[in-house]
Amino acid sequence: MAGSLVAQVTPRDPRISSLLQEISPVRIRETVERLAAFSTRHTLSDTTSQTRGIGAARRWIQSAFGELAKQADGRMIVALDEFTAGPSGRIPHPVRLANVIATLRPQAGPVQPGDRMIVIGAHYDSRAGNPMDSVADAPGANDDGSGTALVLELARVFSRQSFNATIVFACFVGEEQGLLGAAHWAEQAREKGWNVEAMLNNDIVGNTEGGSGIAESTYVRLFSEAFSPTDTGRTLARVNSLGLEEDRPSRSLARFIKETAEHYVPGFSVHMIYRRDRFLRGGDHTPFHQHGFAAVRFSEAAENYDRQHQNPDRTKRMGDLPEFVNADYCGNVARVNAAVAATLASAPAPPKEASIVLSGLEYGTTLHWNPSHGAYGYVVRWRETTSPVWEHALGVKDTTVQLKVSKDDCFFGVQAVDENGNASLVTVPLPEQAKK
């Protein structure tokens, strides 16, 4: 029996729109300048100085998170995620490192098993021209002071709000030395069975003057990968046979981000790039994706390599300096992150056990899924198999729907929604024989 129509067009949630208006490019700029003032945040730099090096930067970030936690009524927990790294190619000897993590829960108390988690991350370390040079100045204003400032700004605006899911604000260490901090945290998440629903990595999100002479401030690039090492055996074979390569978790998250961001941030778009990352580069989303979590990378539209991984030289306008960071642009990327995280954290969990019911040769499509706790209704999505985005939507109340659309010609998805229209990530139904 077909479900009843709920809505064809989802309105903007006023609470989310208000939250986006609170994001301050001025604060983002101030944070970028403060991070750059540590001169270097190289992973192997000084840890004892109060004014220079990775240790001073780490303590400042932890203190900044701590101040924000005071306005969260016990719902935000700030902690150092410490571990020993190396030796390895860029770590000549074992060294003690620490991610700085602020965890915002729906209510006060520690994270509980099964908590839905949305991770907003960036790396706070920096590097000079020589990746092993831990002494030279490496202000890291854009790479990745911009991402770190974005994370801190979102922690500020989210800390006064309560959501249905846990939001993790993560400042990772050791990205420039081999994605060390993110790899450590993602491994913990896998081992402990944490329910990481989405990981949003922000790395180099503040420059608008491309090295090729092109200026671009109207969109952000979004990198996502299809298969992960967890896609093996029968899973891989089934995905391949059904043509669902572009509906693996990270690609599905990218599609959700594009739709949600362009709904809430008009005039600023998201360009999906079906690739793990840029050539010869990498980012902290990759360890998450490799463990099977949905993880993507935001990166500015127009990069300038003279302002990345270069020793500062103002006479040549080279080096990763604060003056080259466009805080308004970074603010728009922050709004994209905020819209996505707030929507997911407000929505019910994605539907489970969704299926395309097979009962013989049919001209239409029957979909069925299990109810999601707290769902007000559901949105059924479909698109042609060659389309990168969802093309059609039908709001329903029931958990079974019949469509006058051929199952052979389209991909389908189901989302759970709350009363304000906030939608979960898409669950892709898989074919299942009808029970007799």
Secondary structure, DSSP 8 states (H G I E B T S, - for coil): -------SS----HHHHHHHHT--HHHHHHHHHHHHTTSB--TTS-SS-SSSSHHHHHHHHHHHHHHHHTTTTT-EEEEEEEEEE-SBTTBSS-EEEEEEEEEE-SSSS---TT-EEEEEEEE-----SSTT-SSS-B--TTTTHHHHHHHHHHHHHHTT---SSEEEEEEES-STTTSHHHHHHHHHHHHHT-EEEEEEEE-S----B-TTS-B--SEEEEEE-S--TT--HHHHHHHHHHT-GGGSHHHHHHHHHHHHHHHHSTT-EEEEEESSSSTT---THHHHHHTT--EEEEEESS--GGGSS---BGGGTBSS-GGG--HHHHHHHHHHHHHHHHHHHHS----EEEEEEE-SS-SSEEEEEE--TT-SEEEEEEEETT-SS--EEEEESSSEEEESS-TTTEEEEEEEE-TT--B---B--EEEE---
